[in-house]
Amino acid sequence: MSFEVHSPIHHDSLADVLERILDKGIVIAGDVSVSLVGIELLTIRLRLLIATVDKAKELGITWWEGDPSYSGRAHALEAENAALLERLERLETALAAREDAA
């Protein structure tokens, strides 16, 4: 007499699991707090969303669209910042010269 056992376990490939996670989205949240003698010294809050761009937009999450670090504006902003720092330095030098003359 022989018995055949069928396992209900379904083995998905890594690609299948990733596709499912990205399609549905997954949120990981956690807080870490460091205290000494009842005084909170450090708090780290972690909020991680793993999803496709389409799913994130569907959820109303679009922070990367306005962040210059993720767009072509980053280089332009760096150049503008350098020009403003140079202008500020010239103004401070001129102001210091006026104060010395007075």
C-alpha positions as CSV (number, residue, x, y, z in Angstrom):
1,M,0.0,0.0,0.0
2,S,1.4,3.4,-0.9
3,F,0.2,6.9,-0.1
4,E,0.9,10.0,-2.1
5,V,1.1,13.2,-0.2
6,H,0.3,16.5,-1.9
7,S,1.6,19.6,-0.2
8,P,-0.6,22.7,-0.3
9,I,2.6,24.8,-0.2
10,H,3.0,26.9,-3.3
11,H,6.6,27.8,-4.2
12,D,6.8,31.2,-5.9
13,S,9.9,32.5,-7.5
14,L,11.5,35.6,-6.2
15,A,10.3,37.5,-9.3
16,D,6.7,36.5,-8.5
17,V,7.0,37.6,-4.8
18,L,8.6,41.0,-5.8
19,E,5.9,41.6,-8.4
20,R,3.2,40.9,-5.9
21,I,4.8,43.2,-3.3
22,L,5.3,46.0,-5.8
23,D,1.8,45.7,-7.1
24,K,0.2,45.8,-3.7
25,G,2.8,47.9,-1.9
26,I,4.3,47.2,1.5
27,V,4.9,49.6,4.4
28,I,7.5,49.1,7.1
29,A,7.4,51.4,10.0
30,G,9.4,51.5,13.2
31,D,10.7,53.9,15.9
32,V,13.9,53.6,17.8
33,S,14.4,55.7,20.9
34,V,17.6,56.0,23.0
35,S,17.1,57.3,26.6
36,L,19.4,57.8,29.5
37,V,18.0,58.2,33.0
38,G,14.6,58.9,31.6
39,I,15.9,61.6,29.2
40,E,15.3,60.9,25.6
41,L,18.6,61.5,23.7
42,L,17.7,60.3,20.2
43,T,14.7,59.2,18.3
44,I,14.8,57.6,14.9
45,R,11.6,57.2,13.0
46,L,11.7,54.9,9.9
47,R,8.8,54.8,7.4
48,L,9.5,52.8,4.3
49,L,7.1,52.2,1.5
50,I,8.0,49.7,-1.2
51,A,5.8,50.0,-4.3
52,T,5.8,50.8,-8.0
53,V,5.7,54.4,-9.0
54,D,2.2,53.9,-10.3
55,K,1.0,52.4,-7.0
56,A,2.7,55.2,-5.0
57,K,1.0,57.9,-7.2
58,E,-2.3,56.0,-6.7
59,L,-1.7,56.4,-3.0
60,G,-1.0,60.1,-3.4
61,I,2.8,59.8,-2.8
62,T,4.7,62.0,-5.2
63,W,7.5,63.6,-3.2
64,W,10.2,62.8,-5.8
65,E,8.4,65.0,-8.4
66,G,9.2,68.2,-6.4
67,D,12.6,67.1,-5.1
68,P,15.4,68.8,-7.1
69,S,17.8,66.0,-6.2
70,Y,15.7,63.6,-8.4
71,S,15.3,65.9,-11.3
72,G,17.5,67.7,-13.8
73,R,17.3,70.9,-11.7
74,A,19.9,69.7,-9.2
75,H,22.8,71.0,-11.2
76,A,21.1,74.3,-12.0
77,L,20.4,74.8,-8.3
78,E,24.0,74.1,-7.4
79,A,25.2,76.7,-9.8
80,E,22.6,79.2,-8.5
81,N,23.7,78.5,-5.0
82,A,27.4,79.1,-5.8
83,A,26.5,82.4,-7.5
84,L,24.5,83.5,-4.5
85,L,27.4,82.6,-2.1
86,E,29.8,84.6,-4.2
87,R,27.4,87.6,-4.2
88,L,27.0,87.3,-0.4
89,E,30.8,87.2,0.0
90,R,31.2,90.4,-2.1
91,L,28.5,92.2,-0.1
92,E,30.0,91.2,3.2
93,T,33.4,92.4,2.0
94,A,32.0,95.7,0.8
95,L,30.1,96.2,4.1
96,A,33.3,95.4,6.2
97,A,35.2,98.0,4.1
98,R,32.6,100.6,4.8
99,E,32.6,99.9,8.5
100,D,36.4,100.2,8.5
101,A,36.3,103.5,6.7
102,A,33.8,104.9,9.1
